[in-house]
C-alpha cells in the first residue's frame, strides 16, 4: 500500500485502514499442552482462527494435561510442528515459533557447567580468639567457593570493610583481633531453577543465559530440530518469552567482564556493540588487578567505600554478557537461517533497554498507559533505536512494536469479554504498541472432556467463548488500529532518563524480583512522574546510558526536555551528554524528592514533583491540550508526511466530552472510525475540536492541509443532540426469549437469566414487535437508533484493585448487555454490539407497519465453570496429570468464575429517533 521509502500520507492510510493487511491482525499465543495435538485438531483450530480474523500464531509448548505419547522434540512432536507450520502457511496465517518449552530456556541437556548460577552467601560470627576455621563442605553438587572474607563486627554491627583471605588445604587462617568478627563466604552455586511449565520431555535446569556455550548448545539441541521441522520458509520469527532466570547473578566469565567495566567506568560513552565486543572479543583487557573482582565482591552484599561504583560495574558486566552471549547469539543464529528474532527483553538477567538492538522484533507486556509497564520499555527502545538509525522500517514503511496482550485478562479463564479485550488493547496502543499477540489460545482437542483444556492463567480466547461471534468484528477493529499506528513518526516530546545507577544500589537486595532492572526502574520512578508528563499533554520515551551513546544531544534538545526522575547518580558519560543537551539549547529537569539523596554537582534545573506538569507546559506548548483535563483521556501522536494523526482513547468508566487543542495546526481534520474504516466526521481547522467518547471508546483524528475527500458531514451535531430533538419510546413490554432447543416464552425486561440458569453459557434470542404507524403517525423519522442504555461504573472493590490479581485487566463498568448482542430487524442483520456506546443505528431496516426486532444475546462462558461438576471434572483431570508428571502449575482463580456474573438483556432498550 505504501512503497518502501515513500511518503506516509493520509490518503494512503485511509485506503489501508479499510482493508488492512493480514499481518496487522492480532495474533494468538497457541499453547500446546503436553505437547499433544493431532493434525485434525491443528487444522480445525487454525480454520477457526482464520474465520475469526486472527492473523497468526505463536506456538508455545507447555505442561501436559493428559498422557503424552509424543514428548517434546520426539519424532511425533516434530511432525506435528511441521504440519502446523504448513497448515498455517496454506491459510495465510503468520507462524512464529518459541525456541523452547515453558520458560526460561533450559531442559534435560543442561548440565552443571551450563546451568544458571548464582552467588550464595554464608556468614559466620566468630570471636577474637579464633585463629583458624575449616571451610564448610559444598552443600550441593556444582558448588564452588569463590572467595572468603573477614571483617571486624557482627551481623548486627556490620563490618565497615572486609579483607579477603585465601583458603589453604581446606582451612582459613585468620588474623588476630580483639573482638568479634564476621566471616563471609561466597559460593558459586547452581540456582536449581527448573524450567517453568515445561512440556513432557523438556524438564531440566534453566540454562546459563550469560554463557555462549550454553546458548549455542540449546540452539543445537532445541532450536535446530524445531526450525527444521517447521521449515524456516514458514516461520516469521523465532521467539523468546520474558526472562525469568531467577537469582542468576553469576557466571564464570563474569570476572573478566567486570574488570573491563571497572577499568573504564560505566562505558556509556561507547556504543552497545563496542561494550560487548570488549567483553567477548579476543583477550579481555585487564586494566585492574587480577583480583580486583574477588577482592571487592563483598561490596555486593555489604555497604562500604566504593560500593556504588562496584555494583554498577557488576550489573553492567552481567548485562554485557547477556547482550553478547545470549541476545547476539540468538539474533545471529536466526539471521543465518533467514528468520527474524523477537524477544521480551526484561526481567532477569538484568537486561537493559538498549539491549533490544539485538532483536528484530521488540515486544513488551502489561497495561497502564500512565505508568511504566514493559510495553513502554519496549516501545521506547524501538523509537530510540530507530531515531539513532539502528532500525529499519518494513517494506511498507511501518515500524512494529508488539506486546503480549491480555495476560490474566479478567481472570479466571473464560470470564473475559470483548469489552475487556478492547479496553486493554487501547491501553497497549496508548503505550506505543501496534501489534497484539493475544494471551492466548489453549489448544484443546475436540475429544477433550467437559469444558476442555485451559491454561493455568487467563485468558482462554477461543471459540469456546459464548460471545465468539463478536471476535471477527473486534479483530477487524484491532487490525485497523494496529496498521494505522505503525505508520508515521511517533511523537514523544519528553525524554525520561532511566535511573540505572541509582537502582544498581539495591538490585542485589533480597526481594521477590531482585536483579530485574526494568522493575527496579519502574519502582524507583513510580507512576506520578509519567502521569504528570501525560497530564501536561505530552508523550515520552525512556532512554538509558547505552542508548545515550548513539543519541544526538542536539536532536533531543530540539525535541523537548529531558526529565531525571529522582536521580542522584549518573556516570561521567551520561553527565557529558546531559551537558551537551543544555549547550544545544535544551532543558534538563531534575525531579527532586524531599529527603532523597541529591545529585552532586547537578546538571539542569531542579523541579518539585508537584510542579512538573506546569513546568513542562511552560517550556513547550502541549502536543495535545485536552479540556477539561481528565486522567482517563490518553493519546498517541504519529507525524505523517502530509499531516498528523492522533489516536485518542477514553480509558475510564464515564462518557467524556472534551475540547482538543492540537499543537499541529492544519486547514482541516477528519475522524476515522476503526470499526468500519470510514470517515465519520470532518471539519475545518478551527480549534478546538469537539470530541465525545463513551467509556472505553477511541477515535482516530487526522489533521492535514490536503486530506482525502469525504462525504462525511462537516462537523455535524453529535448524535445525542440530534436524537434529543426527536423522540423516544420505551421498548419494555411484549418481549419473548428463546433458549436453544426451547420454545419462546414471555419475558419482562430487564432480564438476567443467571438465577434460573446459573451454568448456561450460550445465546438466548429476545424478540419484540412494534407498529411503526403507531409510533410515528405521520412519517418515518430520518434516523432510528436502538439504544440499550449506558454502561454504568462498577462498584469499586474494597481494596481498590482493578482486577482479581495485580495484572488482571477488566473493564470497570456494568454493561446493559451481558455480554454481546446481535440484532436483526426485519431480516436485516447489523454489526455486533459489544462495547459502549451500546446503541445501534437501525434506520435502514425500519418500514411502515409491523417491525420485528430480534436480539441474540451471548454471555460469558465462565458460567460453565460455576457448575460444581464441571469444576470437579477439570480438577480431576489436572490431578491425574499431576500424578503422572508432577506439579507444574496451579490453576488460578477458579473459585471466582461466577462472582458477579450476569447474563442477558439487563436493561430495557429504548427506540430513539431524529425528526426529518
GUKOLVEX-314844 format. One record per residue (C-alpha): residue number from 1; x, y, z. Coordinates in steps of 0.001 Angstrom, whole numbers. Layout:
N
  seq       c1       c2       c3
  NUM        X        Y        Z
...
END
This chain:
916
  seq       c1       c2       c3
    1        0        0        0
    2     2850     2357      867
    3     6096     1871    -1071
    4     9290     1424      927
    5    10902     4774     1494
    6     7881     6602      132
    7     5984     9334     1949
    8     3454     8396     4635
    9      325    10268     3549
   10    -3161    10408     4986
   11    -4883     9223     1815
   12    -2743     6066     1745
   13    -3552     5364     5393
   14    -7263     5876     4780
   15    -7119     3382     1936
   16    -5210      939     4111
   17    -7459     1210     7145
   18   -10386      -18     5079
   19    -8618    -3269     4177
   20    -5549    -3616     6398
   21    -3021    -6334     5543
   22    -3311    -9638     7373
   23      -44    -9100     9237
   24    -1718    -6309    11235
   25    -4310    -8670    12665
   26    -3989    -9768    16274
   27    -2056   -12982    16779
   28    -2535   -15646    19428
   29      -84   -17454    21632
   30    -1052   -21052    20908
   31     -451   -23260    23927
   32      168   -26912    23089
   33     -287   -28970    26237
   34     1968   -31961    26533
   35     2756   -31245    23682
   36     -101   -33372    22361
   37    -2300   -32262    19476
   38    -3471   -34262    16484
   39    -3339   -32889    12912
   40    -7138   -32762    12689
   41    -7286   -30571    15789
   42    -4488   -28392    14446
   43    -6395   -27771    11212
   44    -9714   -27209    12975
   45    -8247   -24574    15277
   46    -6388   -22784    12501
   47    -9578   -22664    10445
   48   -11407   -21182    13420
   49    -8738   -18503    13786
   50    -8976   -17541    10132
   51   -12761   -17119    10367
   52   -12358   -15001    13485
   53    -9884   -12596    11876
   54    -6830   -13824    13772
   55    -3632   -13151    11826
   56    -1291   -15824    13105
   57       16   -17921    15958
   58     2990   -18041    18273
   59     3499   -21709    19073
   60     4284   -22386    22745
   61     4905   -25823    24257
   62     3697   -26182    27849
   63     2915   -28735    30546
   64      902   -31930    29954
   65    -2788   -32228    30835
   66    -3112   -35853    29740
   67     -875   -38798    28967
   68     1698   -37778    26374
   69     2607   -40122    23541
   70     4748   -37615    21617
   71     7099   -35871    24080
   72     8824   -32601    23302
   73    11227   -32925    20336
   74    10188   -36509    19640
   75     9598   -37528    16043
   76     5833   -37314    16540
   77     6081   -33893    18136
   78     8221   -32524    15325
   79     5904   -33987    12694
   80     3032   -32040    14261
   81     5084   -28843    14377
   82     5746   -29224    10655
   83     2087   -29899     9956
   84     1051   -26802    11910
   85     3563   -24582    10107
   86     2495   -25795     6673
   87    -1204   -25564     7527
   88     -778   -22012     8802
   89     1016   -21024     5597
   90    -1730   -22569     3464
   91    -4287   -20418     5305
   92    -2270   -17209     5080
   93    -1532   -17192     8800
   94     1712   -15989    10300
   95     3603   -18700    12190
   96     6037   -17834    14982
   97     7990   -20410    16934
   98     9072   -20336    20577
   99    12548   -21877    20766
  100    11933   -23880    23904
  101     9266   -25272    26179
  102     7944   -23324    29123
  103    10241   -20585    30344
  104    13073   -19715    30733
  105    15115   -21687    28220
  106    16641   -24911    29546
  107    15920   -28620    29588
  108    17304   -32086    30230
  109    20514   -31440    28295
  110    21606   -28686    30740
  111    24495   -29890    32912
  112    26377   -28386    35827
  113    28667   -26454    33508
  114    25799   -24878    31529
  115    23165   -24368    34239
  116    22143   -20939    35542
  117    24277   -19935    38506
  118    24016   -17581    41458
  119    26101   -16269    44300
  120    25365   -17950    47626
  121    26455   -16041    50708
  122    27334   -17523    54102
  123    28151   -15538    57222
  124    29633   -16877    60460
  125    30270   -14885    63603
  126    33480   -15805    65460
  127    35239   -14359    68479
  128    38615   -12676    68510
  129    40435   -15753    69784
  130    39791   -17943    66723
  131    42858   -18285    64519
  132    41751   -20984    62093
  133    38431   -22367    60837
  134    37598   -25125    58394
  135    35911   -24246    55140
  136    32480   -25912    55102
  137    31870   -28611    52538
  138    29787   -27656    49482
  139    26064   -28050    50054
  140    25134   -29132    46558
  141    26798   -30603    43504
  142    28359   -27832    41475
  143    29017   -25512    44444
  144    32372   -23758    44190
  145    33904   -21440    46766
  146    34782   -18146    45078
  147    36113   -16098    47956
  148    36332   -15818    51730
  149    36498   -12607    53742
  150    36831   -11493    57336
  151    35766    -8199    58894
  152    35536    -6777    62391
  153    31923    -6698    63542
  154    28808    -8852    63766
  155    25577    -9460    61876
  156    24001    -6536    63731
  157    27047    -4236    63624
  158    28177    -4984    60100
  159    31876    -4554    59339
  160    32832    -1354    57536
  161    35242    -3337    55378
  162    36300    -6911    54693
  163    39684    -8453    53916
  164    39890   -11352    51523
  165    41600   -14476    52888
  166    42655   -17441    50803
  167    41860   -20975    51981
  168    44821   -23331    52409
  169    44182   -27074    52484
  170    40515   -26512    53315
  171    41115   -24086    56175
  172    41120   -20334    56652
  173    43966   -18818    58680
  174    42567   -15772    60480
  175    44465   -12678    61589
  176    44335   -11866    65327
  177    41649    -9487    66602
  178    40454    -8071    69877
  179    36738    -8547    69329
  180    34044   -10350    67358
  181    34482   -10847    63667
  182    32324   -11850    60733
  183    33482   -14459    58240
  184    31881   -14144    54814
  185    31972   -16971    52290
  186    30837   -16510    48688
  187    29960   -19576    46667
  188    29128   -20040    43017
  189    26116   -22360    43000
  190    23579   -23646    40540
  191    20323   -21765    41063
  192    18460   -25050    40907
  193    15642   -23431    38977
  194    13760   -25844    36761
  195    12115   -24802    33520
  196     8679   -23450    34439
  197     5570   -25038    32851
  198     7714   -27467    30859
  199     6223   -29961    28410
  200     6882   -33668    28864
  201    10466   -34296    27800
  202    11534   -30684    28329
  203    12185   -30853    32059
  204    15518   -29715    33430
  205    17619   -26868    34747
  206    17364   -23332    33404
  207    20411   -22631    31280
  208    23120   -20045    31976
  209    21966   -17093    29849
  210    25409   -15469    30209
  211    27176   -18469    28652
  212    27663   -18639    24891
  213    28360   -22349    25193
  214    25042   -22944    26969
  215    23064   -20861    24486
  216    24623   -22481    21431
  217    24040   -25928    22857
  218    20388   -25019    23431
  219    20071   -23897    19837
  220    21671   -27121    18637
  221    19526   -29370    20839
  222    16239   -27435    20611
  223    16319   -24655    18033
  224    17676   -26669    15131
  225    15168   -29538    15254
  226    12201   -27210    15849
  227    13066   -24864    12995
  228    13899   -27751    10674
  229    10539   -29346    11438
  230     8607   -26127    10833
  231    10633   -25106     7810
  232    12313   -21717     8001
  233    10311   -20613     4972
  234     7133   -20897     7057
  235     8428   -19116    10177
  236     8243   -15338    10582
  237    10050   -15025    13915
  238    11641   -17273    16481
  239    10662   -16095    19923
  240    11983   -15794    23478
  241     9444   -15127    26236
  242    10018   -12837    29219
  243    13270   -13514    31050
  244    12660   -15181    34402
  245    16020   -16767    35246
  246    15571   -16202    38949
  247    18623   -15286    41072
  248    21001   -15702    38110
  249    23692   -13245    39160
  250    26887   -15169    38372
  251    28699   -16971    35587
  252    32362   -17988    35320
  253    33009   -15309    32655
  254    31803   -12526    34933
  255    35183   -11664    36494
  256    36704   -10709    33144
  257    33606    -8779    32059
  258    33611    -6930    35362
  259    37264    -5921    35064
  260    36526    -4306    31715
  261    33652    -2286    33152
  262    35670    -1430    36259
  263    38641     -179    34292
  264    36593     2107    32086
  265    33867     3259    34465
  266    30341     2995    33132
  267    31489     2878    29493
  268    28245     4504    28430
  269    30150     6785    26076
  270    30614     3726    23866
  271    28054     2079    21644
  272    26393    -1105    22914
  273    28278    -3318    20496
  274    31611    -1791    21426
  275    30940    -2626    25043
  276    30020    -6187    24169
  277    32962    -6602    21801
  278    35312    -5517    24521
  279    33822    -8081    26877
  280    33898   -11010    24492
  281    36059   -10157    21526
  282    39516   -11590    21929
  283    41583   -11316    25106
  284    39843    -9310    27850
  285    41578    -6113    28893
  286    42718    -6333    32494
  287    43442    -2745    33410
  288    42583    -3521    37030
  289    44498    -6015    39121
  290    43760    -9690    38516
  291    41955    -9981    41866
  292    40025    -6697    41718
  293    36756    -8540    41259
  294    37174   -11067    44047
  295    38884    -8646    46417
  296    35792    -6431    46361
  297    32943    -8863    45728
  298    31777    -8401    49319
  299    30598    -4896    48302
  300    27703    -6527    46503
  301    26260    -7622    49840
  302    27557    -5013    52312
  303    27826    -1254    52110
  304    31340      123    52060
  305    33600     2614    50340
  306    33189     2244    46599
  307    30047       43    46821
  308    28025     2151    44361
  309    30715     2037    41709
  310    31324    -1673    42246
  311    27637    -2556    41938
  312    27180     -528    38767
  313    30183    -2210    37169
  314    28935    -5596    38342
  315    25435    -5293    36899
  316    26615    -3631    33708
  317    29010    -6557    33252
  318    26146    -9023    33647
  319    24178    -7074    31034
  320    27198    -7030    28707
  321    27467   -10815    28934
  322    23756   -11274    28317
  323    23937    -8991    25286
  324    26884   -10801    23810
  325    26307   -14412    24754
  326    22528   -14666    24585
  327    20866   -11915    22558
  328    23520   -11564    19908
  329    23970   -15309    19539
  330    20207   -15792    19173
  331    19976   -12964    16659
  332    22853   -14185    14522
  333    21596   -17768    14612
  334    18156   -16665    13391
  335    19591   -14400    10694
  336    21763   -17196     9328
  337    18591   -19252     8840
  338    16540   -16494     7263
  339    14141   -15832    10139
  340    13717   -12890    12492
  341    14340   -12940    16243
  342    11720   -11479    18623
  343    12211   -11145    22365
  344    10610    -9820    25541
  345    13771    -8156    26823
  346    13124    -7514    30515
  347    13354    -9383    33777
  348    16312   -11482    34930
  349    19120   -11331    33752
  350    19158    -7550    34431
  351    18976    -6715    30746
  352    18991    -3111    29580
  353    16588    -1081    27491
  354    19269     -698    24831
  355    19697    -4471    24557
  356    16657    -4607    22276
  357    19033    -3644    19483
  358    19999    -7313    19222
  359    16447    -8295    18263
  360    14495    -7857    15046
  361    11201    -7707    16907
  362    10759    -5846    20192
  363     7972    -6958    22490
  364     6585    -5880    25852
  365     3636    -6747    28034
  366     1479    -5065    30628
  367    -1073    -2264    30567
  368    -1264     1036    32429
  369     -656     3865    29983
  370       23     6417    32727
  371     2900     4366    34149
  372     5963     2452    33025
  373     4967    -1132    32163
  374     7120    -3367    30000
  375     5212    -2172    26941
  376     6562     1347    27458
  377    10055     -142    27930
  378     9813    -1969    24590
  379     8249      915    22648
  380    10878     3338    23949
  381    13628     1035    22760
  382    12157      748    19274
  383    11639     4510    18954
  384    15132     5378    20232
  385    16901     2760    18145
  386    15072     3911    15028
  387    15945     7536    15720
  388    19592     6505    16040
  389    19487     4806    12641
  390    19809     1329    14157
  391    16397       83    12990
  392    14978     -400     9501
  393    11376      140     8523
  394     9438    -2682     6887
  395     8686    -2746     3174
  396     5541     -606     3622
  397     7232     1979     5836
  398     5757      592     9044
  399     7511      277    12399
  400     6252    -2512    14634
  401     6195    -2821    18423
  402     4408    -5928    19645
  403     3025    -6808    23048
  404     1862    -9846    24900
  405    -1717    -8691    25361
  406    -4493    -9893    27678
  407    -2233   -11691    30162
  408    -4504   -12604    33089
  409    -7327   -10614    31469
  410   -10410   -10672    33726
  411    -9267   -13826    35499
  412   -10240   -16669    35598
  413   -10299   -18244    32152
  414   -13452   -17712    30065
  415   -14521   -14712    32162
  416   -13070   -12088    29824
  417   -15445   -10297    27469
  418   -14908    -8417    24192
  419   -15115    -5167    26153
  420   -12278    -6342    28412
  421   -10191    -7166    25341
  422   -10978    -3832    23711
  423   -10219    -1772    26815
  424    -6857    -3432    27427
  425    -5904    -3181    23746
  426    -6430      589    23917
  427    -4052      728    26876
  428    -1387    -1002    24794
  429    -1945     1312    21837
  430    -1503     4316    24148
  431     1864     2866    25199
  432     3186     2722    21636
  433     2206     -838    20704
  434      878    -1672    17239
  435      951    -5491    17094
  436    -1115    -7516    19541
  437     -141   -11067    20493
  438    -3063   -12453    22462
  439    -2516   -14454    25636
  440    -3857   -16731    24468
  441    -5363   -19781    22741
  442    -5342   -23064    24729
  443    -5117   -25913    22224
  444    -7976   -28116    23390
  445    -8593   -31277    21357
  446   -12124   -31868    20136
  447   -12175   -35106    22145
  448   -11234   -33388    25438
  449   -13846   -33996    28109
  450   -16005   -31330    29731
  451   -15017   -27730    29215
  452   -11780   -28864    27564
  453    -8244   -27737    28320
  454    -7455   -24362    29833
  455    -4181   -22604    30508
  456    -3492   -22098    34211
  457    -3839   -18304    33820
  458    -6458   -16427    31841
  459    -7405   -15781    29156
  460    -8853   -18503    27060
  461    -9563   -16635    23855
  462   -11021   -19238    21530
  463   -14363   -20371    20167
  464   -15445   -21911    23481
  465   -16493   -18403    24482
  466   -20221   -17976    24014
  467   -19575   -14443    22728
  468   -17232   -15659    19959
  469   -19489   -14215    17233
  470   -18088   -10817    18230
  471   -14482   -11782    17539
  472   -14378   -11081    13767
  473   -15596    -7537    14319
  474   -13272    -6954    17245
  475   -10292    -8432    15385
  476   -11033    -6211    12390
  477   -11093    -3122    14600
  478    -7806    -4069    16256
  479    -6175    -4811    12891
  480    -7172    -1411    11513
  481    -5925      408    14596
  482    -2674    -1582    14652
  483    -1955     -936    10992
  484    -2547     2805    11165
  485     -422     3157    14313
  486     2552     1533    12552
  487     2937     4460    10193
  488     4403     7887    10567
  489     6919     9013    13161
  490     5962     8644    16826
  491     5893    11993    18618
  492     7278    11947    22150
  493     8464    15362    23346
  494     9849    14237    26706
  495    12884    12028    27264
  496    12838    10152    30593
  497    16284     9075    31778
  498    16249     5663    33434
  499    17855     5880    36909
  500    20103     2892    36294
  501    22993     3954    38524
  502    20615     4633    41418
  503    18819     1308    41204
  504    22094     -609    40947
  505    22479      143    44653
  506    19609    -2153    45556
  507    19411    -4521    42614
  508    21168    -7293    44526
  509    18998    -6971    47624
  510    16867    -9936    48576
  511    13365    -9475    47159
  512    10899   -11438    45014
  513    12112    -9505    41954
  514    15804    -8981    42605
  515    18007    -8396    39564
  516    15080    -7123    37450
  517    16332    -3804    36069
  518    13034    -2836    34414
  519    11079    -3425    37614
  520    13649    -1600    39753
  521    13491     1425    37429
  522     9705     1366    37408
  523     9516     1183    41192
  524    12076     3969    41586
  525    10257     6280    39156
  526     6711     5433    40284
  527     3541     6435    38465
  528     3389    10133    39345
  529     6158    11343    37031
  530     4822     9533    33925
  531     1316    10655    34915
  532     2401    14295    35177
  533     4016    14125    31730
  534      821    12740    30218
  535    -1371    15239    32082
  536      778    18059    30708
  537     -229    16980    27208
  538     2943    15132    26179
  539     4139    11627    25475
  540     7565    10335    26478
  541    10205     7739    25696
  542    12763     6294    28088
  543    16495     6280    27461
  544    19415     4549    29165
  545    23149     5117    29297
  546    23906     2832    26364
  547    21312     4491    24108
  548    22673     7890    25091
  549    25894     6889    23359
  550    24104     6712    19991
  551    21641     9583    20504
  552    22379    13072    19211
  553    22004    15523    22134
  554    21153    18338    19720
  555    18229    16337    18352
  556    16943    15672    21860
  557    17331    19348    22746
  558    15173    20252    19765
  559    12543    17610    20593
  560    11866    18602    24192
  561    13039    18395    27798
  562    14958    15583    29459
  563    13498    14553    32814
  564    15662    12997    35528
  565    13346    11058    37878
  566    14777    11212    41435
  567    18278    10722    40024
  568    21193    11163    42422
  569    23935     9435    40401
  570    24900     9464    36751
  571    28012     8196    35037
  572    30575    10552    33577
  573    29397     9727    30061
  574    25765    10454    30904
  575    26750    13721    32583
  576    28642    14831    29473
  577    25634    14004    27304
  578    23238    15946    29556
  579    25558    18939    29483
  580    25632    18708    25689
  581    21827    18789    25627
  582    21889    22011    27657
  583    24584    23552    25443
  584    22416    22770    22401
  585    19607    24839    23910
  586    17695    22001    25545
  587    16348    21689    29063
  588    17180    19110    31705
  589    14732    18874    34625
  590    15777    17164    37844
  591    12695    15971    39702
  592    13607    16038    43365
  593    12110    14167    46272
  594    12249    15551    49758
  595    14695    13621    51911
  596    16212    11714    48966
  597    19933    11941    48102
  598    20752    14913    45903
  599    22927    14782    42818
  600    26419    16123    43458
  601    27430    18843    41008
  602    23941    18683    39479
  603    23021    19188    35837
  604    19894    21072    34788
  605    17043    22742    36639
  606    15510    21390    39855
  607    11741    20900    39877
  608     9406    19563    42540
  609     7184    16668    41545
  610     4064    18746    42191
  611     5353    21410    39783
  612     6451    19099    36972
  613     3251    19303    34919
  614     3138    23100    34878
  615     6880    23357    34260
  616     6585    21170    31171
  617     3734    23285    29842
  618     5747    26441    30478
  619     8681    25114    28478
  620     6739    23918    25467
  621     3184    24044    24102
  622     1448    20719    24793
  623     1339    18275    21927
  624    -2382    17881    22624
  625    -4137    20041    25202
  626    -7319    18431    26478
  627   -10050    20450    28230
  628   -11444    19736    30676
  629    -8459    17749    31869
  630    -9126    14109    32611
  631    -6765    11312    33658
  632    -8972     8962    31638
  633    -8257    10509    28214
  634    -4993     9428    26629
  635    -3465     9882    23203
  636     -602     8918    20939
  637      560    11016    18020
  638     2117     9919    14722
  639     3516    12567    12398
  640     2716    11954     8729
  641     4422    13491     5732
  642     1308    15499     4961
  643     -311    15864     8351
  644     -705    14496    11847
  645    -2590    11537    13247
  646    -3831    11245    16822
  647    -5286     8162    18471
  648    -7420     9354    21391
  649    -8971     6914    23872
  650   -11218     7132    26896
  651    -9845     4589    29364
  652   -12359     5440    32080
  653   -15858     4442    33119
  654   -17767     7631    32250
  655   -18581     9347    28968
  656   -16244    12290    28409
  657   -16914    15356    26268
  658   -13673    17209    25674
  659   -12203    20016    23606
  660    -8915    19272    21898
  661    -6210    21797    21045
  662    -3507    20068    18965
  663     -174    21842    18639
  664      -24    20866    14983
  665    -2209    23276    13012
  666    -3773    22353     9674
  667    -6608    23516     7438
  668    -8899    20529     8036
  669    -9455    17438    10167
  670   -11245    14103     9945
  671   -12351    11484    12439
  672   -11732     7925    11256
  673   -13758     5007    12558
  674   -11599     1922    13110
  675   -14700     -296    13322
  676   -15562      419     9681
  677   -12517     2153     8189
  678   -14710     5089     7180
  679   -14520     8831     7780
  680   -17461     9585    10051
  681   -16826    13277    10789
  682   -14889    16104     9203
  683   -14325    19801     9673
  684   -12062    22753     9067
  685    -9045    23549    11199
  686   -10881    25820    13614
  687    -9999    24972    17214
  688   -10994    23468    19488
  689   -12017    20095    18097
  690   -15010    18724    19992
  691   -14910    15024    20856
  692   -17257    12850    22861
  693   -16089     9374    23876
  694   -18103     6761    25707
  695   -16349     4558    28280
  696   -13517     2599    26602
  697   -14208     4250    23237
  698   -11447     5588    20983
  699   -11118     7546    17762
  700    -8537     8498    15169
  701    -8230    12224    14457
  702    -6303    13108    11307
  703    -5213    16681    10605
  704    -3869    17935     7302
  705    -3982    20585     4627
  706    -4994    18251     1787
  707    -6904    15388     3399
  708    -8750    12835     1262
  709   -12149    13971       43
  710   -15040    12623     2078
  711   -18824    12541     2078
  712   -18914    12867     5869
  713   -20958    15807     7064
  714   -18910    18822     8035
  715   -18764    18816    11810
  716   -22325    17579    12368
  717   -24065    17903    15717
  718   -23363    14912    17946
  719   -25834    12075    17594
  720   -27129    12616    21115
  721   -28052    16196    20231
  722   -29888    15118    17083
  723   -31776    12405    18904
  724   -32743    14778    21689
  725   -34621    16891    19139
  726   -36695    13850    18200
  727   -38361    11355    20483
  728   -38075     8026    22255
  729   -40232     5110    23250
  730   -39532     2522    25885
  731   -39395     -967    24389
  732   -40019    -2662    27702
  733   -43086    -4842    27033
  734   -44136    -7555    24614
  735   -40811    -9375    24658
  736   -40170   -13078    24333
  737   -36978   -15020    24922
  738   -35925   -18283    23287
  739   -33192   -20571    24605
  740   -31617   -23300    22457
  741   -33969   -26230    21923
  742   -36870   -24483    23684
  743   -39996   -22621    22634
  744   -40310   -18849    23080
  745   -41534   -17653    26461
  746   -42793   -14257    27522
  747   -40216   -12266    29466
  748   -40117    -8928    31256
  749   -37096    -6677    30843
  750   -34628    -6183    32323
  751   -33835    -9906    32309
  752   -30885   -11732    33846
  753   -31041   -15478    33329
  754   -28252   -16211    35824
  755   -30534   -17123    38725
  756   -32633   -19553    36680
  757   -29788   -20904    34513
  758   -26583   -20272    36500
  759   -24399   -22611    34436
  760   -25784   -21874    30972
  761   -23230   -20369    28590
  762   -24611   -19648    25168
  763   -27117   -17486    23324
  764   -30702   -16529    24017
  765   -32805   -14646    21457
  766   -35034   -11798    22636
  767   -37825   -10774    20231
  768   -40027    -7683    20111
  769   -42567    -6389    17594
  770   -43821    -2818    17208
  771   -46067     -929    14789
  772   -44234     1957    13104
  773   -47522     3618    12184
  774   -48417     3821    15856
  775   -45028     5112    16970
  776   -44723     7616    14077
  777   -48186     8580    12934
  778   -47192    10889    10073
  779   -43936     9668     8540
  780   -40902     7606     9347
  781   -38106     9529    11072
  782   -34796    10255     9376
  783   -32826     8348    11988
  784   -33798     5449    14279
  785   -31459     4115    16943
  786   -31874     1120    19208
  787   -30368     2321    22488
  788   -29557     -326    25091
  789   -28586     2242    27680
  790   -25318     3318    29264
  791   -22597     1239    30830
  792   -22545     2196    34495
  793   -19375     2261    36620
  794   -18844     -858    38688
  795   -18760     -667    42435
  796   -15094     -401    43449
  797   -13571    -3309    45325
  798   -12750    -2883    48981
  799    -9006    -2776    48295
  800    -9287     -574    45206
  801    -7928    -3310    42926
  802    -8883    -3198    39256
  803    -8787    -6958    38850
  804    -8716   -10165    40805
  805    -4914   -10073    40678
  806    -2442    -7271    40151
  807    -2011    -7581    36394
  808    -5549    -8694    35598
  809    -7336    -6134    33446
  810   -11102    -5796    33359
  811   -13428    -3074    32185
  812   -14859    -1466    35322
  813   -18402     -981    34092
  814   -21694    -2856    34233
  815   -22893    -3114    30618
  816   -26570    -3129    29652
  817   -25906    -6274    27580
  818   -24187    -9280    29116
  819   -22096    -9630    27011
  820   -22809    -9101    23287
  821   -25876    -8589    21136
  822   -26532    -9472    17502
  823   -29503    -7502    16230
  824   -31731    -8430    13321
  825   -34522    -6049    12368
  826   -36925    -7170     9666
  827   -34384    -9742     8474
  828   -31595    -7157     8178
  829   -28569    -8067    10295
  830   -26459    -5384    11969
  831   -22939    -5352    13422
  832   -22427    -6987    16796
  833   -22912    -4673    19770
  834   -20129    -5353    22291
  835   -18905    -2023    23673
  836   -20079     1483    24601
  837   -21933     3347    23351
  838   -24447      498    23395
  839   -26641     1737    20578
  840   -27245      745    17000
  841   -28500     2738    14032
  842   -31263      583    12505
  843   -32731     3254    10216
  844   -32250     1227     7042
  845   -34402    -1623     8337
  846   -37380      377     9591
  847   -40507      168     7455
  848   -44134     1249     7752
  849   -46395    -1091     9689
  850   -45170    -4103    11633
  851   -41463    -4248    12549
  852   -39789    -7214    14232
  853   -36601    -6836    16279
  854   -34579    -9872    17368
  855   -31653    -9532    19753
  856   -29411   -12574    20216
  857   -27539   -12094    23492
  858   -24500   -14228    24320
  859   -22897   -14332    27743
  860   -19502   -15292    29187
  861   -18632   -18982    29210
  862   -17272   -18675    32739
  863   -20832   -19575    33712
  864   -19962   -23170    32876
  865   -17076   -23070    35341
  866   -19607   -22265    38047
  867   -21005   -25782    37677
  868   -19527   -27851    40531
  869   -19495   -30946    38319
  870   -17532   -29138    35621
  871   -15033   -27786    38129
  872   -14695   -31197    39723
  873   -14046   -32865    36361
  874   -11499   -30177    35430
  875    -9653   -30509    38724
  876    -9762   -34315    38493
  877    -8080   -34219    35073
  878    -5436   -31890    36453
  879    -4880   -34196    39420
  880    -4445   -37152    37065
  881    -1833   -35216    35060
  882      -42   -34245    38264
  883       34   -37865    39384
  884     1795   -38783    36159
  885     4000   -35740    35574
  886     4211   -33881    38887
  887     3014   -30408    39843
  888     3921   -27994    37047
  889     1256   -25313    37559
  890    -1659   -24207    39720
  891    -4989   -23220    38226
  892    -5802   -19638    39135
  893    -8991   -18108    40458
  894   -11470   -20853    39504
  895   -13475   -20167    42647
  896   -14179   -16657    41336
  897   -15595   -17841    37990
  898   -19195   -16879    38727
  899   -18659   -13964    41123
  900   -20832   -11065    39958
  901   -21692   -12847    36732
  902   -24759   -11625    34850
  903   -26251   -12926    31609
  904   -28910   -11489    29354
  905   -30545    -8204    28415
  906   -30214    -6475    31774
  907   -31729    -3101    30832
  908   -34788    -2002    28896
  909   -33894     -922    25328
  910   -35231     2366    24016
  911   -36062     3344    20427
  912   -34784     6861    19778
  913   -35310     8868    16643
  914   -34468    12147    14986
  915   -37089    14086    13076
  916   -36637    14983     9470
END
